[in-house]
Amino acid sequence: MKLTEYQPTSQLRPFIKAYRIIESDDEIINRVVPGTSFALAFRFKGQIAYLDKNNKQTLPSATFSGLRKTVRLINYAPKTAALIVMFTETGASAFFKLPIFKLFEESVSLDNFFRQSEISSISDQLAETEKFEDMITLIEKFLSSKLLYYKPDNLVIEAVNRIHATGGSMRINKLTNDLCISQDAFEKRFRKVVGSSAKQFSGIVRMNEIISKTPSLESLSTIALDHGFYDQPHFNKEFKLFTGLTPTAFFGAASYW
């Protein structure tokens, strides 16, 4: 599997974190742990499917995925390639009129949001384009045409920054008190912009913070307690939901991104 990353142009930089082009000559299963970015995937060669226990769900050529708290196993058929748009944490809502928080734990065809003829045209053009740089230009033109009038919600942006600064361990009631806003009003604004509740978002940040430390199994209990897990069984349950594996299996041999 080969992964090539490109940065967005200045116009789209407030909304797009990066573009990734994934190529796989052989059949592989990729483990994708939850992240804090919505993703838009354009498959331009081969076939991609989600694996769920014994089920295999083939994905459409253009798929829009919300935030998740559970791992995804993605099967790439031989000779498969896709272009992934990774949105910034407050960027996806600038392109979609429908409430994006309804996509939590969901992946849907992009034609739920835009015309099927338009999606088919983009997919066909990608399949016929040889240079990756030209593909990025094509996708940026498409995204720019879908950019709605956008006024940044600075309060939500500040909340996201504070959640990251505390590794996802900041209590939401303290966050709302510090930002001088009621919890109900805050949650409505946060869900609208980010696509999840603040608690769900904090949970994703917290678990990624723990994983990024690549702790030894001996230190894992201490790190889990430091990040707000009240006991080891509770942490183990959440960890397996998040990664699909026990801590021992995940840190021992897991390949993921």
C-alpha positions as CSV (number, residue, x, y, z in Angstrom):
1,M,0.0,0.0,0.0
2,K,1.3,3.4,-1.0
3,L,0.1,6.7,0.5
4,T,0.8,10.1,-1.0
5,E,-0.3,13.3,0.7
6,Y,-0.9,16.7,-0.8
7,Q,-1.7,20.1,0.9
8,P,-4.7,22.2,-0.1
9,T,-4.4,25.6,-1.8
10,S,-4.8,28.7,0.4
11,Q,-8.5,29.2,-0.5
12,L,-9.4,25.8,0.9
13,R,-6.9,25.6,3.7
14,P,-9.4,26.7,6.4
15,F,-11.6,23.7,5.5
16,I,-9.3,21.0,4.2
17,K,-6.5,19.4,6.2
18,A,-5.0,17.3,3.5
19,Y,-5.6,15.1,0.4
20,R,-4.4,11.6,0.5
21,I,-4.1,9.3,-2.5
22,I,-4.0,5.6,-1.5
23,E,-2.8,3.0,-4.0
24,S,-2.8,-0.8,-3.4
25,D,-1.4,-3.3,-5.9
26,D,-2.3,-6.2,-3.7
27,E,-5.5,-7.0,-1.8
28,I,-5.2,-5.5,1.8
29,I,-7.3,-4.9,4.8
30,N,-6.6,-1.5,6.4
31,R,-7.4,-0.8,10.0
32,V,-8.7,2.8,10.4
33,V,-9.0,4.0,14.0
34,P,-11.4,6.9,14.6
35,G,-10.1,10.4,14.0
36,T,-11.5,13.9,14.4
37,S,-11.9,14.7,10.6
38,F,-14.8,14.0,8.2
39,A,-13.5,12.3,5.1
40,L,-14.6,12.3,1.5
41,A,-13.3,9.3,-0.6
42,F,-13.3,9.2,-4.4
43,R,-12.4,5.7,-5.7
44,F,-11.0,6.0,-9.2
45,K,-9.7,2.5,-9.7
46,G,-10.6,-1.0,-8.3
47,Q,-13.1,-1.7,-5.5
48,I,-13.2,-0.8,-1.8
49,A,-15.4,-2.4,0.9
50,Y,-16.1,-2.1,4.6
51,L,-15.7,-5.4,6.6
52,D,-18.0,-5.9,9.5
53,K,-17.7,-9.4,11.1
54,N,-18.6,-11.7,8.2
55,N,-20.2,-9.0,6.1
56,K,-18.6,-7.1,3.2
57,Q,-20.2,-3.8,2.1
58,T,-18.9,-2.5,-1.2
59,L,-18.6,1.3,-1.2
60,P,-19.8,3.6,-3.9
61,S,-17.4,5.6,-6.0
62,A,-17.8,8.6,-3.8
63,T,-18.3,8.2,-0.1
64,F,-18.8,10.8,2.7
65,S,-17.9,9.6,6.2
66,G,-18.7,11.2,9.5
67,L,-16.9,10.9,12.8
68,R,-16.9,7.6,14.6
69,K,-16.0,6.1,18.0
70,T,-15.5,2.6,16.5
71,V,-12.8,1.2,14.3
72,R,-13.3,0.5,10.6
73,L,-11.7,-2.3,8.6
74,I,-11.4,-1.3,4.9
75,N,-10.8,-3.9,2.2
76,Y,-8.9,-2.7,-0.8
77,A,-9.1,-5.1,-3.8
78,P,-6.0,-5.6,-6.0
79,K,-5.2,-2.7,-8.2
80,T,-7.3,-0.2,-6.2
81,A,-6.7,3.5,-5.8
82,A,-8.7,6.3,-4.1
83,L,-8.4,10.0,-3.3
84,I,-9.3,11.0,0.2
85,V,-10.3,14.5,1.2
86,M,-9.5,15.0,4.9
87,F,-11.5,18.0,6.3
88,T,-10.4,20.2,9.1
89,E,-12.4,19.6,12.3
90,T,-14.6,22.6,11.6
91,G,-14.4,22.5,7.8
92,A,-16.9,19.9,6.5
93,S,-20.0,22.0,7.6
94,A,-18.9,24.7,5.1
95,F,-19.9,22.5,2.1
96,F,-23.0,20.7,3.2
97,K,-26.5,22.1,4.0
98,L,-27.8,19.0,5.8
99,P,-26.9,18.5,9.5
100,I,-23.6,16.7,9.4
101,F,-23.9,15.4,13.0
102,K,-26.5,12.9,11.6
103,L,-23.5,11.1,10.0
104,F,-21.9,10.1,13.3
105,E,-20.8,6.4,12.8
106,E,-22.1,6.6,9.2
107,S,-20.7,6.5,5.7
108,V,-23.0,7.4,2.8
109,S,-22.9,7.9,-0.9
110,L,-22.1,11.5,-1.9
111,D,-25.1,11.6,-4.1
112,N,-27.2,12.0,-0.9
113,F,-25.9,15.6,-1.0
114,F,-25.1,16.4,-4.7
115,R,-26.6,15.4,-8.0
116,Q,-25.8,11.9,-9.2
117,S,-24.8,13.1,-12.7
118,E,-22.3,15.5,-11.1
119,I,-20.7,12.8,-8.9
120,S,-20.5,10.4,-11.9
121,S,-18.8,13.1,-14.0
122,I,-16.2,13.7,-11.3
123,S,-15.6,10.0,-10.9
124,D,-15.2,9.5,-14.6
125,Q,-12.8,12.4,-14.9
126,L,-10.6,11.1,-12.0
127,A,-10.5,7.7,-13.7
128,E,-9.2,9.3,-16.9
129,T,-6.6,11.5,-15.2
130,E,-3.1,10.2,-15.0
131,K,-1.3,12.8,-12.9
132,F,-2.2,13.0,-9.2
133,E,-1.6,16.8,-9.2
134,D,-4.3,17.1,-11.9
135,M,-6.6,15.0,-9.8
136,I,-6.1,17.4,-6.8
137,T,-6.9,20.4,-9.1
138,L,-10.1,18.7,-10.3
139,I,-11.2,18.0,-6.8
140,E,-10.4,21.5,-5.6
141,K,-12.4,22.9,-8.4
142,F,-15.4,20.7,-7.4
143,L,-15.0,21.6,-3.7
144,S,-14.7,25.3,-4.4
145,S,-18.0,25.2,-6.3
146,K,-19.7,23.7,-3.3
147,L,-18.4,26.1,-0.7
148,L,-21.3,27.8,1.0
149,Y,-21.2,31.2,2.6
150,Y,-19.2,30.5,5.7
151,K,-18.7,32.5,8.9
152,P,-16.3,30.8,11.3
153,D,-17.7,30.0,14.7
154,N,-14.8,31.2,16.8
155,L,-16.3,29.9,20.0
156,V,-16.5,26.3,18.6
157,I,-13.0,26.7,17.2
158,E,-11.7,27.7,20.6
159,A,-13.5,24.8,22.2
160,V,-11.9,22.4,19.8
161,N,-8.5,23.9,20.6
162,R,-9.0,23.5,24.3
163,I,-10.2,19.9,24.0
164,H,-7.0,19.1,22.1
165,A,-4.8,21.1,24.6
166,T,-6.1,18.9,27.4
167,G,-5.8,15.6,25.4
168,G,-9.6,15.2,25.5
169,S,-9.7,15.1,29.3
170,M,-11.4,18.5,29.9
171,R,-14.9,18.2,31.4
172,I,-17.6,19.7,29.2
173,N,-19.2,21.6,32.0
174,K,-15.9,23.3,32.8
175,L,-15.4,24.0,29.1
176,T,-18.9,25.7,28.8
177,N,-18.3,27.7,32.0
178,D,-14.9,28.9,30.8
179,L,-16.5,29.9,27.5
180,C,-19.5,31.6,29.2
181,I,-22.2,29.7,27.4
182,S,-25.0,27.4,28.5
183,Q,-24.4,23.7,27.8
184,D,-27.5,23.3,25.6
185,A,-26.6,26.3,23.4
186,F,-23.0,25.1,23.2
187,E,-23.9,21.5,22.2
188,K,-26.1,22.8,19.4
189,R,-23.4,24.9,17.9
190,F,-20.7,22.3,18.4
191,R,-22.7,19.5,16.7
192,K,-23.6,21.8,13.8
193,V,-20.0,22.7,13.1
194,V,-18.0,19.7,14.2
195,G,-20.4,16.8,13.4
196,S,-20.6,15.2,16.9
197,S,-21.3,16.1,20.5
198,A,-18.4,17.7,22.4
199,K,-18.3,14.6,24.6
200,Q,-18.0,12.3,21.6
201,F,-15.3,14.5,20.1
202,S,-13.4,14.6,23.4
203,G,-13.5,10.8,23.6
204,I,-11.9,10.5,20.1
205,V,-9.2,13.0,21.0
206,R,-8.5,11.3,24.3
207,M,-8.1,7.8,22.9
208,N,-5.9,9.1,20.1
209,E,-3.8,10.9,22.7
210,I,-3.3,7.6,24.5
211,I,-2.4,5.7,21.3
212,S,0.0,8.4,20.2
213,K,2.1,7.8,23.3
214,T,2.6,4.1,22.3
215,P,2.8,3.2,25.9
216,S,4.3,0.0,27.3
217,L,1.7,-2.4,28.7
218,E,3.1,-1.8,32.1
219,S,2.4,2.0,31.9
220,L,-0.9,1.8,30.2
221,S,-3.0,1.6,33.4
222,T,-1.4,4.7,34.7
223,I,-1.9,6.6,31.4
224,A,-5.5,5.5,31.2
225,L,-6.2,6.8,34.8
226,D,-4.4,10.0,34.0
227,H,-6.8,10.5,31.0
228,G,-9.9,10.0,33.1
229,F,-10.7,6.2,32.9
230,Y,-11.8,5.1,36.3
231,D,-10.6,1.5,36.0
232,Q,-8.8,-0.9,33.7
233,P,-11.9,-2.9,32.6
234,H,-13.6,0.3,31.5
235,F,-10.5,1.4,29.6
236,N,-10.1,-2.0,27.9
237,K,-13.7,-2.0,26.8
238,E,-13.4,1.5,25.2
239,F,-10.1,0.6,23.7
240,K,-11.3,-2.5,21.9
241,L,-14.3,-0.6,20.6
242,F,-12.0,2.1,19.3
243,T,-9.3,-0.1,17.7
244,G,-11.0,-3.5,17.4
245,L,-8.2,-5.1,19.4
246,T,-7.1,-5.5,23.0
247,P,-4.2,-3.2,24.0
248,T,-1.8,-6.1,24.0
249,A,-2.7,-7.1,20.4
250,F,-2.9,-3.5,19.1
251,F,0.4,-2.3,20.5
252,G,2.1,-5.6,19.7
253,A,1.4,-5.8,16.0
254,A,-1.4,-3.6,14.7
255,S,-1.0,-1.7,11.4
256,Y,-3.3,1.3,11.2
257,W,-3.7,4.9,10.1
